Amino acid sequence: MRTGWAGGPEFVTQCPIRPGGSYTYCFTIQGQEGTLWWHAHSSWLRATVYGALIIHPKEGDSYPFTKPKRETTLLLGN
């Protein structure tokens, strides 16, 4: 939780991912739910490579509000 291991610019906290490569970042989320977002930290990619990270309540727990009838992820960018 709140680790900067993969949260910095290229060549500072880690090497960039090579073209055609992949990267898996495993982490534990405790006591958090909601919608967060992720983005690239490499030159112009930070404005073009991003997405939603949706954390649902733990199985068996309820939402802190009336459960929505449907959910839609909406990302805005420029």
N, C-alpha and C positions, 0 to 999 in steps of 0.2 A: 504494500500500500504506500502510495506517494514516493515511489522510487524513481530516481532520475536515470536509471540504467539505460533505458532506450528513449529518453526524453530530451535529447539534445541534438545539436547540429552535427553533420557528418565530420568525421575525423577528430571529433572532440570526445564524445562518449562512446562512439563505435564507428567502424568502417561502414561506408555506404554499401547497399545491396547491389551486387553486380547485375548488369542486364541479363535477364533470363534466370536469375537466381531467386531465392525465396528466403524468408526469415520468419521464424515462429517465436513469439514472445509469450511465455507462460507467466501468469501472475494470479494472485489471489485477491478477490474483492471481499471485504468484510464490512458489514454495516452500511453499505451504499446501495442505492437503487436510483434509477432515473435514466436520463439520456445524456451521454457525454459525447464528445467528438474527438477524432484523431486526425492528424494531418502530417504531411511530410515535412522534413527539416532540411531539404536539399534544394538550394537555389530557387528557381522558379516553381519547383514542384510543390512548395508549401501552399501555393494558391490554387493548385489544380488537382492535387491528390489528397483527398480527405473523405471521411465517412462518419457514420453514426455508430456508436457503441451503446447498445440498449441493454440495461441491466434490469431484469424483471425481479419482483420479490421472490424470496426463497420459496420453494415448493411448500405449500401448507400455510404460508403467510398471506395476508391480504394486502391490497394496495392501501395507502394512507388516505385514499379518497374513493369515491364510487368508481368501480371498475368501468373503464370505457367500453362502449359497444364495439368499437373497432379502433385500430391504431394505424396511422400512416406516418412513415418517416419522410420528412421534408428537409432537404438540404439546400441552402441558399449560398451562392458563391458569386464572385465577380471575376 
